[in-house]
Amino acid sequence: MKIKIINKSRHDLPHYETIAAAGMDLRANITEARILKPLERTIVGTGLFIELPIGIEAQVRPRSGLAAKKGITVLNAPGTIDADYRGEIGVILVNLSNEEFTINNGERIAQLVIAKHERAEWDEVETLSETERGEGGFGSTGTK
C-alpha cells in the first residue's frame, strides 16, 4: 500500500527496520533539545504529514526500549491518526520515571503502525446472547 507523505523534518522518512517489523520509528523534529521532567508530558512534532486512504488508520505507539530503559511512553497509546487528518503527526510523550529525560532532535520517540479498521453500525436490541463469561470483566478470566 502506498501512502502520501509530506516530510518537513530534517530526517529520513520512517521505515521498517526488519522484514517482519510492524512499526516504523518516528523521530522528534525539534529545533532545540527539550527536558521532560518526571510526570511531565509534552507534544513532540515529527515534521510528517500523511494522507491515509479511508479504512486505514495510523497508530502512534510507544517504543519498548524507550519505555523499559527510560520510562518514557506515549500517553494516549495507541494514538490514532484518522484518514481525514492532514495536520502534523505529533507524539504525546510522558515521563513516568524519577529522572529528567532529554529529547533531542532526531530522537526515536515512538513507532507508527498502519492498520486497516472496520466501521460499525449499531443494532440496538433489548438482550444479548449468553456466554460462559457473561458480565465478568477486569480480571475475571484469570486462572482458577
C-alpha positions in Angstrom: 0.0 0.0 0.0 1.3 3.5 -0.9 0.6 6.4 1.5 1.2 10.0 0.5 3.5 11.8 2.9 5.0 15.3 3.3 8.3 15.4 5.1 9.1 18.8 6.6 11.6 17.3 9.0 15.3 17.2 8.7 15.2 13.4 8.9 14.7 10.4 6.6 11.2 9.1 6.1 10.1 6.5 8.7 10.9 2.9 7.5 10.7 -0.6 8.7 13.9 -1.8 10.3 13.3 -5.5 9.6 11.3 -7.5 7.1 8.9 -8.6 9.9 8.6 -5.2 11.7 5.0 -3.9 12.2 6.0 -0.4 13.1 8.3 2.4 11.8 10.1 4.7 14.2 9.0 8.3 14.4 11.7 10.9 15.2 11.5 14.1 17.1 11.7 17.2 14.8 12.6 20.0 17.2 14.9 23.0 16.9 16.5 22.5 20.4 16.6 19.8 23.0 13.7 19.6 25.5 13.9 18.4 29.0 11.0 16.2 30.1 10.7 16.2 33.9 9.3 13.3 35.9 5.5 13.0 35.3 5.6 15.8 32.8 4.1 15.4 29.3 4.7 17.2 26.1 3.7 17.0 22.4 6.6 16.5 20.1 6.3 17.2 16.4 7.7 14.9 13.8 7.5 17.2 10.7 5.5 14.5 9.0 2.0 14.9 7.3 0.2 11.9 5.8 -2.8 11.2 3.7 -4.3 7.8 4.6 -7.0 6.0 2.5 -10.4 5.6 4.1 -10.5 2.3 6.0 -6.8 2.8 7.2 -5.6 4.3 10.4 -2.1 5.1 11.7 -1.4 4.1 15.3 1.2 6.0 17.3 2.7 3.6 19.8 5.4 3.7 22.4 8.9 2.3 21.7 9.5 -0.6 24.0 13.2 0.2 24.5 12.5 3.8 25.5 9.7 2.7 27.9 11.8 -0.1 29.5 15.1 1.8 29.8 14.0 5.4 30.4 10.3 5.2 31.5 9.2 7.3 28.5 6.0 6.3 26.8 3.2 7.6 24.6 0.4 9.0 26.9 -2.6 8.1 24.7 -1.2 4.8 23.4 -2.1 4.0 20.9 -2.8 7.4 19.4 -5.0 7.2 16.3 -4.4 9.2 13.2 -7.6 9.2 11.1 -7.8 9.1 7.3 -9.2 12.7 7.2 -6.5 14.3 9.4 -4.0 16.4 7.5 -2.0 18.0 10.3 1.5 17.2 11.5 1.9 13.9 13.3 2.6 14.8 17.0 3.5 12.4 19.7 2.3 13.0 23.3 5.2 11.8 25.4 5.1 11.4 29.2 8.0 10.7 31.6 7.0 8.0 34.1 10.5 7.8 35.5 12.0 9.6 38.5 14.7 11.2 36.3 14.6 14.0 33.8 14.8 12.9 30.1 16.3 14.9 27.3 14.5 14.8 24.0 17.0 15.5 21.2 16.3 16.4 17.6 16.2 13.1 15.6 15.5 11.0 18.8 13.3 8.0 18.0 10.3 8.8 20.2 7.5 6.4 19.1 6.6 4.0 16.4 3.9 4.2 13.7 1.8 1.2 12.8 -0.5 1.3 9.7 -3.7 -0.8 10.2 -7.0 -1.5 8.5 -10.1 -0.9 10.5 -13.9 -1.5 10.2 -16.8 0.9 10.7 -19.6 -0.5 12.8 -23.4 0.1 12.6 -25.3 -0.3 15.8 -28.1 -2.8 16.1 -29.9 -1.7 19.2 -31.5 -4.7 21.0 -33.0 -5.4 24.4 -30.9 -8.5 25.2 -27.5 -10.0 24.3 -26.7 -13.7 23.8 -25.4 -15.6 26.8 -21.8 -16.7 27.2 -19.8 -18.7 29.8 -18.0 -15.4 30.8 -21.2 -13.4 31.0 -20.6 -10.0 32.6 -17.3 -10.9 34.2 -14.6 -8.3 33.4 -11.4 -6.8 34.8 -9.5 -9.9 35.7 -12.5 -12.3 35.6 -10.9 -14.7 33.1 -7.7 -15.3 35.2 -6.5 -18.7 36.3 -8.7 -20.6 38.8 
